[in-house]
Amino acid sequence: MVYATSDGSAGKRLRVGMVGGGRNAFIGAVHRLAMRLDDQIVLVAGALSSDPENAAASAAEIGIAPERSYADYHAMATAEGGRPDGIEAVVIVTPNHLHAPIATAFLEAGIDVICDKPLSTTLSDAEALVALARAKKRRFVVTLNNTGYAMVRQAREMVMAGELGRIVSVHGAYIQDWLTRPIDADGQKQAEWRTDPSRAGQSAVLADIGVHAFNLASYISGCEAEAVAADLFTAVPGRRLDDNAHVMVRWTGGARGTILASQTSPGHYNDLSVRIYGDKAGLEWSGGRPEELRFSIYGEETRTLVRGGHGSTAESQRVSRMPAAHPEGYIEAFANFYRDAADIIRAHRSGGVVDAARAAQVPDVVDGARGVKFVAAAVESNAAGGAWTAARFVG
């Protein structure tokens, strides 16, 4: 199938494979929905489960040919890297501890990477992935997918245009309640691995949802974390990793702020928000009302900016799929991420010019490493009684 890319050129759909995401997995199906929406990506191979029988059944269920369903990711990387019609990128949707070894195998095979967050469970692995992606000259994007919302893109443009003035404070929060009870101890699959140090890493709540709040705050504000002072704690007795995090942040440019993450706050199903204030104006965005942006110029009444409405920025218009008041949501935002990632990877693999402005919209391996550094610094700070700890990734 041939289609017109968003830069006006013609090209074939990007061939991808998936590791993880088999039957009964949570996020794999969401990725597949998002990548289908613009018909720029075709899923042709997979190692969808560590159980060979489930891997084969999962592949058959979503239409992957039997000969391109693999029992493990090593075999997949070797076979697909050697095929003339092999995959051009791999999508990694496994538990956290497998992200780095899987990404390494595919980078070594000359295959680009689309990896779920967090990039890795250790800072040393994150640094190694940044170096390897550069050495192999491969594109590596990290699915910090909330950057795909039109009004998030608009907020970023407004900050870059100076509409807020000098940035004074930057706050991100992600609050849920699904781990309020000890469902991990009862064997609930998604909860059990996310609270297991051997699979989740040093922190549960920050690696799972805190990195989204951190990335979004940084993405919109243009600030990086210089240092953090953190208080991490476990609200459920016996749980092996933290389920709450309160992190103070010193941002580059002199701004101050906080990152709050909780998975034991009753009444909050999935509450992601960002608040950024400058010396001229403030912006607030919430995942619960993703099509709106609260904009407050000091001394004036607060305005609610609407996706597709009057005053939409160029980037917001580009990623909007429907007119104002025709609702768009999570899948559309995720699809925006995948559409841009496909354009970037395809242009890079064909030897074409990668649109720098487009590439800047898509979190890459360095952005992923910044998230890992943030988690590691917060854990170190907490262990030192909340002492201020360097948090900026340099690499």
CORLIN-V654795 format. One record per helix or strand. SS is the DSSP state (alpha for helix, beta for strand). FROM is the first residue (numbers start at 1). TO is the last residue. If there is no record, write none. Layout:
ss=SS from=FROM to=TO
ss=SS from=FROM to=TO
This chain:
ss=beta from=2 to=4
ss=beta from=10 to=12
ss=beta from=14 to=20
ss=alpha from=27 to=36
ss=beta from=41 to=47
ss=alpha from=52 to=62
ss=alpha from=66 to=68
ss=beta from=69 to=69
ss=alpha from=73 to=82
ss=beta from=89 to=93
ss=alpha from=96 to=108
ss=beta from=112 to=115
ss=alpha from=123 to=136
ss=beta from=140 to=142
ss=alpha from=145 to=148
ss=alpha from=150 to=160
ss=beta from=167 to=175
ss=alpha from=189 to=194
ss=alpha from=197 to=200
ss=alpha from=205 to=221
ss=beta from=225 to=233
ss=beta from=244 to=251
ss=alpha from=252 to=254
ss=beta from=256 to=262
ss=beta from=271 to=278
ss=beta from=281 to=286
ss=alpha from=287 to=289
ss=beta from=292 to=297
ss=beta from=303 to=306
ss=alpha from=314 to=319
ss=alpha from=330 to=349
ss=alpha from=356 to=360
ss=beta from=364 to=364
ss=alpha from=365 to=383
ss=beta from=389 to=390
